[in-house]
Every structure is written in structure tokens, then in C-alpha cells.
């Protein structure tokens, strides 16, 4: 920004220098304009020459100044102010009058020097005035004495010399005025050149300034992007840390609950093992091994031990816990679980299998010992308790598995979020790394070297690539080399095809020559030998051919002489015709001149006739001649009255007759020339050899083909 400001300051210095130069040029122009005005005043020429002045936009203080020309409304003056102004004006006039009356110096200047301090030497030629004595206008020149005539002569000589001097001085002033105007134009052109240079420099400084401004804008954008990247990096790092903490908490909770589930699974396995041991027949028989009961009694008790109620069996098959346990069994199950179970009542059916003692008492054998029967009931209660604990443990284990899956889902979601944040953070770090080395550089390129399609408003150069000129030139050289190689290959192909075409042509030519020779051989074989042919073969025709050749040569010489004579005659005739045409042209020119003279005479005489003719209404009405009416004789010498329409009609008829006569003469000449040429053609045709033409077809036109 400081560099851009310095560019502006440098240009402002140049502008101020140009402004000072303009003021100096304006001062010079003002001096010359004032001199031009004085010259125009001396020459008494009313011409307005404007003085140069600065525009209001060029003067910074012009905004604070109010000029009289800017006020379009007449100033309002009150009657009291008008009276005061009139009184002040009258007092000033009275003071000036008293000064003029009592000013001895002014009176002396008026009386002695004529009201000016200039001497005759200081006066210009246009200001000098000759004083003419009064007697020069009063006394006629015939009555003047010799002294007066001499004085009059000297006055006229002085007047003539003064006029010459004034004319010379006017020319000098005119030349000086033109020179001053040209100097003013030169000064204006010179300053315009300076202004154009300043304009070009302005474009150059604007380019540098905008270049720096654009560079500053891009730098500020880069700084803002860096700050934004740092903010995003900090925010992403914090979010990642929070996600990692959540992941650690989820993993810790999952690990703790996994340990609890493993412990619960171990307890459930123990319960399953205890329930299996309590339900086996071997364990039941082992309990009655020392009771002294018979085997049949033990078997009957085993059957009662194994018997279940239908509702309990249906619930067992459906996976529900039996509901026929005693309250003491429920309490014992809850006490056995203790307070360590975090979910004592979730998903667990606390009902146990009831002791259907009435049914069992009804089915009790008569010969069974009551002690053994009680013992069987105790074993049956233990088995029901073990089954109930197994079912409760299975239900708790299912609920814990569901909760474990929930913990695993939370852990997976936290892990996925953590990985996503880590990936985004890594991408942002890579982007910052790329931006660190992706430096923006401003280029100045010529318009012809920018090959990016230009948009209507703003062109996007984000995907543009800057290439070195050497790269393009090397590619172009390589393209030219490949092109030359291709042209060479095509040249070789062309030459090869040319040779191939030539060989094919020669082959066809040889085939045709062979065919022609074969045909000639057939013609020779089929030729009928006559006596004339035999004599020709023997060589006796040479003398005859020589005589024919001599005759033809003589005919050729005769034809050449005839053509030369005819050409000379035609040239002579052409020269005569040319001479006759020249004579006719001269005669026509003479006649045309005479015709113009006659027309002028006719016009003049017609004008005279019209002047001499009586006025309308005098009884002698003028008009054209009627059919059969004779023209009226006017003037002396028997001249008759002329009618313009009759004259024009006669001239037109004469021109038509003359044109027709000329055409007839030309047609007659052409006809005679055609007859002569036809006779000469017939004569020459008779001297030639017969051409074996079918006379029957062209008997009337022997030269038609």
C-alpha cells in the first residue's frame, strides 16, 4: 500500500508540474493575445480574441468562490440604497469636474501636447495625421500661386508617402498578428503533446497502482484465509479432542459392562449345571440310596418327581418361567441375587412353579413311606428353584446383551465420528500445507498471449496454466519437424505413385502400339497391289512429285503476289476513305460554324422583328401560317417572315434525309466490296485442286462445311 501511495504521489508531482507548465503557457498566450488585441485595435478590426482561463474543475478554491456570471438573478436594491448610490455618483462626478477645471498640468498637456505625452517619434504610422491648411480646400487650383502650388504638391507627396508608410505598417502588423496567432497555435500544440505524454504516463502509473492494489487485496485475502484456516484448525482440534474423550468414555463403559456380562454368563453356566444335576434320575436315586426304600418305591417317586402340570409344561416349552413356586422360594431367589443385580425386576418373571401337593397326594401310592414322599417333594422344590433361577438368569442375560449392543453402538458411533474428524483435520492440514507453498503471483501478459476464453464480465482464471514461451516454442519446433518429416514422406509417396503411373502409362502405350502394329500388319496383308502402287514402290513417282511440288510453289508465289496487291489496294482505299472522312469532318465543322452564325443571325433578326412587331390588339395579330397561305414579306430585299416551328421541322426532315443518304452510301460501298471479295474468292477457288466435296449437297454454296 505504501508503494501504491508512492506511485500516486509521483504522478501527482508530474501533474502539478504539468499544471505549472500550463499556467506558464497560458501566461505566454495571454501576452500574445494582448498584443494581438492591440494590433487589431491599431488596424481597427473588430475581432474578438478570447483570453485563456482555467476551468473551475482545475482550481480547488473555485468551489468556495462565487462569480458574478454564476448569479442569474438581478440584485435587488432598496429605494434608500438607490438614493445613496445616486448621491455618491453625483458627488464623484462633481469632484472629477472640479479636478479637471483646476488641474493646471492637465490644461497644459491639452494645450501644449494635444492631450498626450507621445511625441511624433512615439506615434505609429497609423496614428500620424497630416494637417491640411484651410486654404487648400478653399482656393481652386487654377487660382493658386506658385508657392501655393508648391505647398500643395509637397502636401500630396507627404500624403502619398504617409499612405505608403501606413500600408507598409499595416502589412507589418498583419504579419506580426499572423505570427503571434501561429505562435499561440504552436504553444497549444506543444502543450497538447505534453498533455498526451502525461495521459500515457497516467495509464502507466494507474497500471502500476492497480497492480499493487490487486497485490494488496490478494495478500489480504491470503491473510484472512490463513486466519480462517487457523480458526478452523483450532476448532477441529477441539472437536477431535471432545470426540476422543467421548470414545474413551464409551470404551470404558463398554469394557466395564463386558466384564459384567462375562461374569453373568459364568453364573448362568453354573446355574445351568446345577439345574441339570438336580433334574437327573441318577441324582434322585442317589438321594434315596440310604433311605432303605425299595426300588419300586423309588421308581414311583421318580415318576412323581418327573411329573409336571400342563400349564408349567406349556410355559416351559414357550420359554416362560413357571409360576407355582412358593413365596419362600421367591424370597430365596431374590436374596440369592442380592443387591448386586442392577436390574432385579427388568424382564424377569418372578412367579415360580406352585407345589400341587393335592394332586401329588391324590396320586401318592399307599405303600410309600411319608418320609420318602416328603424328601421327594423337597427335591422337586429344589429342581423348580434351580429351573426358575436359570430362567431368570437367561432373561437378565438377554437384557444385558441388548445393553451391550447399545454400548457397542455408542462406541462405534464415537469411533466413526472420531475418524471422520481426524480425516477432516488431516485434509485441512494438507490444504494448509498446500496453501503455504501455493503463492499467488501477478503476471502482466500481452493480450494475444492469453488464450483463456474471455467471459462477458469477469473471466475465471482459476484453472488456467501459465506456460513458458520456450515450452510453446519447443513444441512448435517439434510440430514443424514432424510436419516436415510427414511432408517428406508424402513427397516420397508422390514420387513413387508418379513413377508407378508413368510405368502404367508406358505399359498402356506399348499395348496400344502393339495393337496398332498388328492392325497395320493386317492392313498390309490385306492391301491390294495395283500398278500405281507397284510404280510407287519401284520409285518412278519421284519426278511426278517434283513437278507437282514446283507447280504448287508457283501457285503459292502467285497467291502471295495477289494478296500483296489486294492489300496495297485496300490500304490505298483506306487512305482515300480516311482523307475523305477528314474532308467531310472539316466541311461539317465549317457548316456547323456557319449554321451557328446563321442561327445567331436568325435569333437576332427574330428579336428585332419582335421589337418592331405591333403590339397585340392593334389589329395585326401574329400567328403561324395556315395551309396554302403564303409567308408575309418583311424588310428590304424580299426577306419573308420566318416560323420557328417550320424551321425546326425542316431541319429535322433534312437530318433524316441526310442520315438515310449516308446509310445508303455506306450500304452501297459494302455491297460493292462484298461483290469484289466474292469474285476474288471464286477465282482463287478455281485455281486450287478439287477437294472431293459432295457437289450434290453443296452445289449452291461450295465453301460451306
C-alpha positions in Angstrom: 0.0 0.0 0.0 2.9 2.4 0.7 4.3 1.6 -2.7 0.9 2.2 -4.4 0.7 5.5 -2.4 4.1 6.5 -3.6 3.0 5.8 -7.2 0.1 8.2 -6.7 2.4 10.8 -5.2 4.8 10.5 -8.1 2.1 11.0 -10.6 0.7 13.9 -8.6 4.1 15.6 -8.8 4.1 15.1 -12.5 0.5 16.5 -12.7 1.5 19.5 -10.6 4.4 20.1 -12.9 2.1 19.9 -15.9 -0.3 22.3 -14.2 2.5 24.8 -13.6 3.6 24.4 -17.2 0.0 25.1 -18.3 -0.1 28.3 -16.3 3.2 29.4 -17.8 1.9 28.6 -21.3 -1.3 30.5 -20.5 0.7 33.5 -19.4 2.6 33.4 -22.7 -0.6 33.1 -24.6 -2.2 36.0 -22.7 0.8 38.2 -23.6 0.4 37.3 -27.2 -3.3 37.7 -27.1 -3.0 41.2 -25.6 -0.5 42.1 -28.3 -3.0 40.7 -31.0 -5.7 42.8 -29.5 -3.6 45.9 -29.6 -2.7 45.1 -33.3 -6.4 44.6 -34.1 -7.1 47.9 -32.4 -4.5 49.7 -34.4 -5.8 48.1 -37.6 -9.4 49.0 -36.5 -10.5 45.4 -37.0 -13.4 44.3 -34.8 -12.4 40.7 -33.9 -12.8 39.1 -30.6 -9.8 37.1 -29.3 -10.6 35.1 -26.1 -8.1 35.1 -23.3 -7.4 31.6 -21.9 -8.6 30.8 -18.4 -8.6 27.9 -16.1 -11.7 25.8 -15.8 -13.4 25.7 -12.4 -12.5 22.0 -12.1 -8.8 22.8 -12.3 -8.9 25.3 -9.4 -9.6 23.7 -6.0 -10.6 27.0 -4.5 -13.1 27.7 -7.2 -15.8 25.8 -5.2 -15.6 28.5 -2.4 -15.7 31.5 -4.8 -18.9 32.9 -6.2 -18.5 34.8 -9.5 -20.8 37.3 -11.0 -21.6 35.2 -14.0 -23.0 32.5 -11.8 -25.7 34.8 -10.4 -28.5 34.8 -12.9 -31.0 36.9 -10.8 -30.8 40.7 -10.8 -29.7 42.1 -7.4 -32.5 43.8 -5.6 -31.7 47.3 -4.3 -34.0 49.1 -1.9 -35.0 52.7 -2.7 -32.9 54.0 0.2 -29.8 52.3 -1.2 -30.6 53.6 -4.7 -30.8 57.1 -3.3 -27.4 56.7 -1.5 -25.8 55.3 -4.6 -27.1 58.2 -6.8 -25.9 60.7 -4.3 -22.4 59.1 -4.2 -22.3 59.1 -8.0 -23.2 62.8 -8.2 -20.6 63.7 -5.6 -17.9 61.8 -7.5 -18.8 63.5 -10.8 -18.6 66.9 -9.2 -15.2 66.1 -7.7 -13.9 64.9 -11.1 -15.2 68.1 -12.8 -13.5 70.3 -10.2 -10.3 68.4 -10.7 -10.5 68.8 -14.4 -11.1 72.6 -14.1 -8.4 73.3 -11.6 -5.8 70.8 -12.9 -3.1 73.0 -14.4 -1.0 70.0 -15.6 -3.9 68.6 -17.5 -4.6 72.0 -19.1 -1.0 72.4 -20.0 -0.9 68.9 -21.5 -4.0 69.6 -23.5 -2.8 73.0 -24.7 0.9 72.1 -25.4 0.9 68.4 -26.3 -2.7 67.8 -27.5 -3.7 65.8 -24.5 -0.9 63.1 -24.9 2.7 62.7 -23.9 3.6 61.0 -27.1 5.9 62.8 -29.5 5.8 62.4 -33.2 8.6 59.8 -32.9 6.5 57.8 -30.5 3.4 57.8 -32.8 2.9 54.9 -35.1 2.3 55.4 -38.8 -1.4 54.8 -38.4 -1.6 57.5 -35.6 0.1 60.2 -37.7 -2.3 62.6 -39.2 -1.3 65.3 -41.8 -2.7 68.7 -41.0 -4.2 70.3 -44.2 -4.2 74.0 -44.3 -7.7 75.5 -44.8 -6.8 77.5 -47.9 -6.1 74.2 -49.8 -9.8 73.4 -49.7 -11.0 77.0 -50.3 -8.8 78.2 -53.2 -9.2 76.4 -56.6 -6.1 75.0 -58.2 -6.3 77.4 -61.2 -6.2 80.5 -58.8 -3.3 79.3 -56.7 0.1 80.9 -56.8 3.3 79.1 -57.5 4.1 78.9 -53.8 0.7 77.5 -53.0 1.0 75.0 -55.8 4.4 74.0 -54.5 3.0 73.6 -51.0 0.0 71.7 -52.4 2.5 69.4 -54.3 4.5 68.9 -51.1 1.3 68.0 -49.2 0.3 65.5 -51.8 3.7 63.9 -51.8 3.7 63.7 -48.0 0.2 62.3 -48.1 1.3 59.6 -50.7 4.4 58.8 -48.6 2.3 58.5 -45.5 -0.2 56.3 -47.2 2.7 54.0 -48.4 4.1 54.0 -44.9 0.7 53.2 -43.4 0.2 50.4 -45.9 3.6 49.0 -45.1 2.9 49.3 -41.4 -0.4 47.6 -41.8 1.3 44.7 -43.6 3.9 44.5 -40.8 1.1 44.4 -38.2 -0.8 41.8 -40.2 2.4 39.7 -40.5 3.0 40.1 -36.8 -0.6 39.2 -36.0 -0.4 36.1 -38.1 2.9 35.2 -36.5 1.5 35.7 -33.0 -1.5 33.5 -33.9 0.8 30.8 -35.2 2.9 31.0 -32.1 -0.3 30.6 -30.0 -1.2 27.6 -32.0 2.3 26.2 -31.6 2.2 26.7 -27.9 -1.2 25.0 -27.7 0.1 22.0 -29.8 3.2 21.8 -27.7 1.2 21.7 -24.5 -1.2 19.1 -26.1 1.8 16.9 -26.8 2.9 17.3 -23.1 -0.7 16.6 -22.1 -0.7 13.4 -24.2 2.5 12.3 -22.6 1.0 12.9 -19.2 -2.0 10.9 -20.2 0.2 8.0 -21.2 2.1 8.3 -18.0 -1.2 8.3 -16.1 -2.1 5.0 -17.7 1.3 3.6 -16.8 1.0 4.8 -13.2 -2.6 3.5 -13.0 -1.3 0.2 -14.2 1.4 0.1 -11.5 -1.0 1.4 -8.9 -3.8 -1.2 -9.7 -1.1 -3.9 -9.8 -0.1 -3.0 -6.3 -3.7 -2.6 -5.1 -4.5 -6.0 -6.6 -1.5 -7.5 -5.0 -2.5 -6.0 -1.6 -6.0 -7.3 -2.0 -4.7 -10.8 -2.8 -2.4 -10.6 0.2 -5.2 -9.5 2.5 -7.3 -12.4 1.2 -4.4 -14.7 1.9 -4.1 -13.4 5.4 -7.8 -13.7 6.0 -7.6 -17.3 4.6 -4.7 -18.0 6.9 -6.6 -16.7 9.9 -9.7 -18.7 8.9 -7.6 -21.8 8.4 -6.1 -21.4 11.9 -9.5 -20.9 13.4 -10.8 -24.0 11.6 -7.7 -26.0 12.7 -8.3 -25.0 16.4 -12.0 -25.7 16.2 -11.4 -29.1 14.5 -8.7 -30.0 17.1 -11.1 -29.2 19.9 -13.9 -31.1 18.4 -11.5 -34.0 17.8 -10.4 -34.0 21.4 -14.0 -33.9 22.6 -14.8 -36.9 20.3 -11.8 -38.8 21.6 -12.9 -38.2 25.2 -16.3 -39.5 24.3 -14.7 -42.5 22.6 -12.6 -43.3 25.7 -15.7 -42.9 27.9 -17.7 -45.2 25.6 -14.9 -47.8 25.5 -14.5 -47.7 29.3 -18.3 -48.2 29.8 -18.3 -51.0 27.2 -15.3 -52.6 28.9 -16.9 -52.5 32.3 -20.2 -53.8 31.0 -18.5 -56.5 29.0 -16.9 -57.7 32.3 -20.3 -57.8 34.0 -21.8 -59.7 31.1 -18.9 -62.2 31.2 -19.5 -62.7 35.0 -23.2 -63.1 34.4 -22.5 -65.7 31.7 -20.3 -67.7 34.1 -23.0 -67.6 36.8 -25.6 -68.7 34.3 -23.5 -71.6 33.3 -23.2 -72.7 36.9 -27.0 -72.4 37.3 -27.5 -74.5 34.2 -25.1 -77.1 35.5 -26.9 -77.1 38.9 -30.3 -77.3 37.3 -29.1 -80.2 35.2 -27.8 -82.1 38.2 -31.0 -81.5 40.1 -33.1 -82.9 37.3 -31.2 -86.1 36.6 -32.6 -89.5 37.7 -29.1 -90.5 39.0 -29.1 -87.7 41.5 -32.6 -88.6 42.6 -31.7 -92.3 43.1 -28.5 -91.2 44.9 -30.6 -89.2 47.4 -32.7 -92.3 48.2 -29.8 -94.7 48.3 -29.6 -94.9 52.1 -33.3 -94.5 52.8 -34.0 -98.2 52.7 -36.9 -97.9 50.2 -37.4 -100.5 47.7 -36.6 -100.0 44.1 -40.2 -100.0 43.0 -41.0 -97.2 45.5 -38.0 -95.2 44.4 -39.2 -95.6 40.7 -42.7 -94.5 41.7 -41.3 -91.4 43.5 -39.1 -90.7 40.4 -42.2 -90.7 38.3 -44.0 -88.3 40.6 -40.7 -86.2 40.7 -40.7 -86.0 36.9 -44.4 -85.2 36.6 -45.3 -81.6 35.7 -48.5 -79.8 35.5 -49.8 -79.0 31.9 -49.6 -75.2 32.4 -46.0 -75.4 33.7 -45.1 -77.7 30.8 -46.6 -75.3 28.3 -44.7 -72.3 29.9 -41.5 -74.3 29.9 -41.9 -75.1 26.2 -42.7 -71.4 25.4 -39.6 -70.2 27.4 -41.6 -68.6 30.3 -40.7 -69.1 34.0 -43.1 -71.4 36.0 -45.4 -69.7 38.4 -46.0 -72.5 41.0 -43.1 -71.7 43.3 -43.7 -70.8 46.9 -43.2 -67.3 48.3 -40.3 -68.6 50.3 -38.7 -69.8 47.0 -39.1 -66.3 45.5 -37.6 -64.7 48.5 -34.7 -67.1 48.5 -34.1 -66.3 44.7 -34.1 -62.6 45.4 -31.9 -63.0 48.4 -29.5 -65.2 46.5 -29.3 -62.5 43.8 -28.6 -59.8 46.5 -28.2 -56.1 45.7 -25.6 -56.6 43.1 -28.1 -57.0 40.2 -28.6 -53.5 38.7 -31.8 -54.7 37.0 -33.6 -57.0 39.6 -37.1 -56.7 38.1 -36.4 -55.9 34.4 -37.5 -58.6 32.0 -37.8 -61.3 34.8 -41.0 -63.2 35.7 -40.8 -63.7 39.5 -43.6 -66.3 39.5 -42.4 -69.9 40.3 -43.9 -73.3 39.8 -46.6 -74.0 42.5 -46.4 -77.2 44.6 -49.5 -79.1 43.5 -49.4 -81.2 46.6 -53.1 -82.1 46.5 -52.6 -83.6 43.1 -49.5 -85.4 44.3 -51.2 -86.6 47.4 -54.0 -88.0 45.3 -51.5 -89.8 43.1 -49.4 -90.9 46.1 -49.1 -94.6 46.4 -50.5 -96.2 49.5 -47.4 -98.1 50.4 -44.9 -95.2 50.1 -43.2 -94.0 53.3 -44.2 -90.5 54.2 -40.6 -89.6 54.9 -39.6 -90.6 51.4 -42.5 -88.7 49.9 -41.5 -85.5 51.8 -38.0 -86.0 50.6 -39.2 -86.3 47.0 -41.2 -83.1 47.5 -38.1 -81.3 48.8 -36.1 -82.5 45.7 -38.9 -81.4 43.5 -38.9 -77.9 45.1 -35.1 -77.7 44.7 -35.4 -78.6 41.0 -38.1 -76.0 40.4 -36.0 -73.4 42.2 -33.0 -74.2 40.0 -35.1 -74.0 36.8 -36.5 -70.7 37.9 -33.0 -69.3 38.6 -31.9 -70.5 35.2 -34.8 -68.7 33.5 -34.3 -65.5 35.5 -30.6 -65.6 34.6 -31.4 -66.2 30.9 -33.8 -63.2 30.9 -31.2 -61.0 32.6 -28.5 -62.2 30.2 -30.7 -61.2 27.2 -31.3 -57.8 28.6 -27.6 -57.3 29.3 -26.8 -58.4 25.7 -29.2 -55.7 24.4 -27.5 -53.1 26.6 -24.1 -54.4 25.5 -25.1 -53.9 21.9 -26.2 -50.4 22.8 -22.8 -49.7 24.3 -21.1 -51.1 21.3 -23.2 -48.9 19.0 -22.3 -45.8 21.1 -18.6 -46.9 20.9 -18.8 -47.4 17.1 -20.6 -44.1 16.6 -18.0 -42.3 18.7 -15.2 -44.1 16.8 -16.8 -43.2 13.4 -17.1 -39.5 14.4 -13.6 -39.5 15.7 -12.2 -41.0 12.4 -14.3 -38.5 10.4 -12.9 -35.6 12.4 -9.4 -37.0 12.1 -9.8 -37.3 8.3 -11.2 -33.7 8.1 -8.4 -32.4 10.3 -5.8 -34.2 8.1 -7.4 -32.8 4.9 -7.4 -29.3 6.4 -3.7 -29.7 7.4 -2.8 -30.8 3.9 -4.8 -27.9 2.5 -2.9 -25.5 4.7 0.4 -27.2 3.7 -0.5 -26.7 0.0 -1.6 -23.1 0.6 1.6 -22.4 2.3 3.6 -23.2 -0.9 0.8 -22.1 -3.3 2.0 -18.5 -3.6 -0.1 -16.1 -5.8 2.0 -14.2 -8.3 0.6 -11.5 -10.5 1.6 -11.6 -14.2 1.5 -9.0 -16.9 0.7 -10.7 -20.2 0.1 -9.4 -23.6 -3.4 -9.7 -24.9 -2.5 -12.0 -27.7 -0.8 -14.5 -25.3 -3.9 -15.0 -23.2 -5.7 -18.0 -24.7 -8.4 -18.4 -22.0 -11.9 -17.7 -23.4 -13.0 -14.3 -22.1 -16.2 -14.1 -20.2 -18.8 -11.3 -20.6 -18.0 -9.7 -17.2 -15.2 -11.4 -15.2 -13.0 -14.2 -16.6 -12.2 -17.0 -14.3 -8.5 -17.9 -14.4 -8.6 -20.5 -11.5 -7.9 -23.4 -13.9 -5.6 -21.5 -16.1 -2.0 -22.7 -16.6 1.0 -20.4 -17.1 3.5 -21.8 -19.6 6.9 -20.5 -20.5 7.4 -19.3 -24.0 10.2 -21.7 -24.5 7.9 -24.6 -23.9 5.5 -23.5 -26.6 8.3 -22.7 -29.0 9.9 -26.1 -28.4 6.5 -27.7 -29.1 6.0 -25.7 -32.2 9.5 -26.6 -33.4 8.8 -30.2 -32.8 5.5 -29.9 -34.6 7.3 -28.3 -37.5 9.8 -31.1 -37.6 7.1 -33.7 -37.6 5.3 -31.8 -40.3 8.5 -31.6 -42.4 9.0 -35.3 -41.9 5.4 -36.0 -42.9 5.8 -33.8 -46.0 8.9 -35.6 -46.9 7.2 -38.9 -46.6 4.3 -37.6 -48.7 6.8 -36.4 -51.3 8.3 -39.8 -51.5 4.9 -41.4 -51.8 4.0 -38.9 -54.5 7.2 -39.6 -56.5 6.6 -43.4 -56.1 3.0 -43.0 -57.3 4.2 -40.8 -60.1 6.7 -43.4 -61.3 4.0 -46.1 -60.9 1.6 -44.0 -63.0 4.4 -43.4 -65.6 5.1 -47.1 -65.8 1.4 -47.9 -66.2 1.1 -45.3 -68.9 4.1 -46.7 -70.7 2.6 -50.2 -70.4 -0.7 -48.9 -71.9 1.2 -47.1 -74.7 3.2 -50.2 -75.6 0.0 -52.2 -75.6 -1.6 -49.7 -78.0 1.5 -49.6 -80.2 1.4 -53.4 -80.3 -2.2 -53.3 -81.3 -1.5 -50.6 -83.9 1.3 -52.6 -85.4 -0.9 -55.7 -85.5 -3.6 -53.7 -87.3 -1.1 -52.2 -89.7 0.3 -55.7 -90.4 -3.2 -56.9 -91.2 -3.8 -53.8 -93.5 -0.5 -54.6 -95.3 -1.5 -58.2 -95.6 -4.9 -57.3 -97.0 -3.6 -54.4 -99.2 -4.4 -54.9 -102.9 -1.3 -54.2 -105.1 -2.1 -52.1 -108.2 0.0 -50.8 -111.0 0.3 -47.3 -109.4 1.4 -48.9 -106.2 3.9 -51.0 -108.0 5.3 -48.0 -109.7 5.4 -46.1 -106.4 7.3 -49.0 -104.8 9.7 -49.0 -107.7 10.5 -45.3 -107.2 9.3 -43.9 -110.6 7.0 -41.4 -108.8 9.8 -39.0 -107.7 9.7 -37.0 -111.0 6.0 -36.6 -110.8 6.1 -35.5 -107.2 8.8 -32.9 -108.1 6.7 -31.4 -110.9 3.7 -31.2 -108.6 5.8 -29.5 -106.0 7.1 -26.9 -108.5 3.5 -26.2 -109.6 2.4 -25.8 -106.0 5.3 -23.4 -105.3 4.4 -21.3 -108.4 0.8 -21.1 -107.2 1.9 -20.1 -103.8 4.0 -17.3 -105.2 1.1 -16.1 -107.4 -1.2 -16.1 -104.4 1.3 -14.1 -102.3 1.6 -11.5 -105.0 -2.2 -11.3 -105.4 -2.7 -10.9 -101.7 0.0 -8.2 -101.6 -1.6 -6.3 -104.5 -5.0 -6.6 -102.8 -3.6 -5.4 -99.5 -2.0 -2.4 -101.2 -5.3 -1.6 -102.9 -7.2 -1.9 -99.7 -4.6 0.3 -97.9 -4.9 2.9 -100.7 -8.7 2.7 -100.4 -8.5 3.1 -96.7 -6.2 6.1 -97.0 -8.6 7.7 -99.5 -11.5 7.0 -97.2 -9.6 8.5 -94.3 -8.8 11.6 -96.3 -12.4 11.8 -97.4 -13.6 11.5 -93.8 -11.2 14.2 -92.7 -12.5 16.5 -95.5 -16.1 15.7 -94.5 -15.3 16.5 -90.9 -13.7 19.8 -91.9 -16.7 20.5 -94.1 -19.1 19.6 -91.3 -17.2 21.8 -88.9 -17.4 24.7 -91.3 -21.1 24.1 -91.9 -21.7 23.8 -88.2 -19.9 27.1 -87.6 -21.9 28.7 -90.4 -25.0 27.1 -89.0 -24.4 28.6 -85.6 -23.7 32.0 -87.2 -26.9 31.7 -89.2 -28.8 30.7 -86.1 -27.4 33.7 -84.2 -28.4 35.9 -87.1 -31.9 34.4 -87.1 -32.2 34.9 -83.3 -31.1 38.5 -83.6 -33.4 39.2 -86.5 -36.2 37.5 -84.7 -35.6 39.6 -81.7 -35.5 42.7 -83.9 -38.7 41.5 -85.6 -40.4 41.1 -82.3 -39.3 44.5 -81.2 -40.6 46.0 -84.4 -43.8 44.0 -84.4 -47.0 45.8 -83.5 -48.4 45.3 -80.0 -51.3 42.8 -79.5 -54.7 44.4 -80.0 -53.5 46.8 -82.8 -55.4 44.7 -85.4 -52.4 42.9 -86.9 -52.5 39.6 -84.9 -49.4 37.4 -85.4 -49.6 33.7 -85.7 -48.5 30.6 -87.7 -49.2 30.2 -91.4 -52.3 28.3 -92.4 -52.3 25.7 -95.1 -51.9 27.3 -98.5 -51.1 30.7 -97.0 -48.0 32.4 -98.4 -45.5 33.9 -96.0 -45.5 37.6 -95.5 -42.6 39.7 -96.9 -40.8 41.8 -94.3 -37.9 44.2 -94.6 -36.0 45.0 -97.7 -34.5 42.6 -100.2 -37.6 40.4 -100.3 -37.0 38.7 -96.9 -40.0 36.7 -95.8 -41.4 36.1 -92.3 -39.9 33.0 -90.6 -41.8 30.5 -88.4 -39.7 28.7 -85.7 -41.8 25.5 -85.8 -41.5 25.3 -89.6 -37.7 25.9 -89.3 -37.4 23.1 -86.8 -39.5 20.7 -88.9 -37.4 21.5 -92.0 -34.2 20.9 -90.0 -35.4 17.6 -88.7 -36.5 16.4 -92.2 -33.2 17.5 -93.6 -31.3 15.5 -90.9 -33.4 12.4 -91.6 -32.8 12.7 -95.4 -29.1 13.2 -94.8 -28.9 10.2 -92.4 -30.7 8.0 -94.9 -28.5 9.1 -97.7 -25.4 8.4 -95.7 -26.6 4.9 -94.7 -27.5 4.2 -98.4 -24.0 5.2 -99.5 -22.3 3.0 -96.8 -24.5 0.1 -97.8 -23.7 0.5 -101.4 -19.9 0.6 -100.6 -20.2 -2.5 -98.5 -22.2 -4.3 -101.3 -19.6 -3.4 -103.9 -16.8 -4.6 -101.6 -18.6 -7.9 -100.9 -19.0 -8.5 -104.7 -15.3 -7.8 -105.2 -14.3 -10.2 -102.5 -16.8 -12.9 -103.7 -15.3 -12.7 -107.2 -11.8 -12.9 -105.8 -12.8 -16.0 -103.7 -14.3 -17.7 -106.8 -11.2 -17.0 -108.8 -8.9 -18.4 -106.1 -11.1 -21.4 -105.6 -10.9 -22.3 -109.3 -7.1 -22.3 -109.1 -7.0 -24.8 -106.3 -7.2 -28.6 -106.5 -10.5 -30.3 -106.2 -11.3 -31.2 -102.6 -13.6 -34.2 -103.3 -16.6 -32.4 -101.8 -20.0 -33.9 -102.5 -21.2 -31.3 -105.0 -24.7 -32.6 -104.9 -25.2 -31.5 -101.3 -23.4 -28.1 -101.6 -23.9 -27.1 -105.2 -25.1 -23.6 -104.4 -22.6 -23.0 -101.5 -19.3 -24.6 -102.3 -17.5 -23.0 -99.4 -20.0 -24.3 -96.7 -18.8 -27.1 -94.5 
